[in-house]
Amino acid sequence: MTDMADELLSRISKYRYVFKPKNLPVLTQEMADKILSHIRKGNAEFTVTLDLGLSSELVRYVSRYNCVQIREVCLELSELEGLREGFVYVIKGSALVPVAWYDGKLRKYYKLRPTGIDKAPTLEISGIHMHRCEGTDPWRDSICKVRQLGRLRNAIVLDTCTGLGYTASIAGVHGAALVLTSEVDPNVIEIATYNPWSKGLASKDIVTIKADITEAIRELPDDIFTHIIHDPPRFNIAGELYSRDFYSELYRVLRRGGKLFHYTGMPFKHSNVSVLKGIKKRLELVGFRVIKWIEDAQGFIAVKSYS
């Protein structure tokens, strides 16, 4: 295992990115409303979550200055009253700043969007959610995807599209010895550093690379991964990640008997299923077998045969 891991890490060293969570206090409109409600009830000290439900911290109302002390910062109540629904805010310096911005070069708007006061947020790019949120939440959705791979103890896993790092983090929690996860968009990586639910990316068992996976994968050894999680953006956004050439590379780097879970969602579910048929056909053409559609996870399980 060590020799294989060492070879893998040497191949991707030029792409490697050390993930560093910012660990800033996080607020949403819903949490701000709870804080204001405590103050109206006359509570001077109370506990709230400042990391979207992962833990609780004590905060204080300082009546003399009509502000709330959160860690070392005193926020005026007017700032809390001004938070907008659908945004995640961090306390940066002494100000509340939304985790959202526009990249003029890429012409995309990036936003960390809350899904609940104690739930993992989703990433939104130009209005499109990068996780399933209807009837589930991003963390539960990611658990569902990872579970399709079965037992991961001592596994070497490739996570082709990091996003907020949920699938990589969950694979690590489920016992993977090494998870290699790749993200091409620096905006996405930056947003993840603000997200408390992404802090698992800092685990010693998770290696993050900043790279176009369609290029970086060509430098990886044959038969190196025991499992692959392929959870790309939509087909019409990143068609190259659904191509026969890329599937061929996934097949090459997967060990014999190894499993691939390929999330697809339900593209054009109200019109036709030609996209899903095309995905399955291309997986078969490059050599994958035992291909099965998993309705709950909205993706295909495929296996690299031993023969």
Buried (B, 14 or more C-beta within 10 A) or exposed (E): EEEBBEEBEEBBEEBEBEBEBBEBBBBBBEBBBBBBEBBEEEEEEBEBBBBBBEEEEEBBBEEEEEBBBBEEBBBEBEBBEEBEEEBBBBBBEEEBBBBBBEBEEEEBBBBBBBBBBBBBBBBBBEEEBBBBBEEBBBBBBBBBBBBBBEEBEEBBBBBBBBBBBBBBBBBBBBEBBBBBBBBBBEBBBEBBBBBBBBBBBBBEBBBBBBBBBBEBBEEBEEEBBBBBBBBBBBBEEBEEBBEEEBBBBBBBBBBEEBBBBBBBBEBEEEEEEEBBEEBBEBBEEBBBEEBEEBEEBBBBBBBBEEE
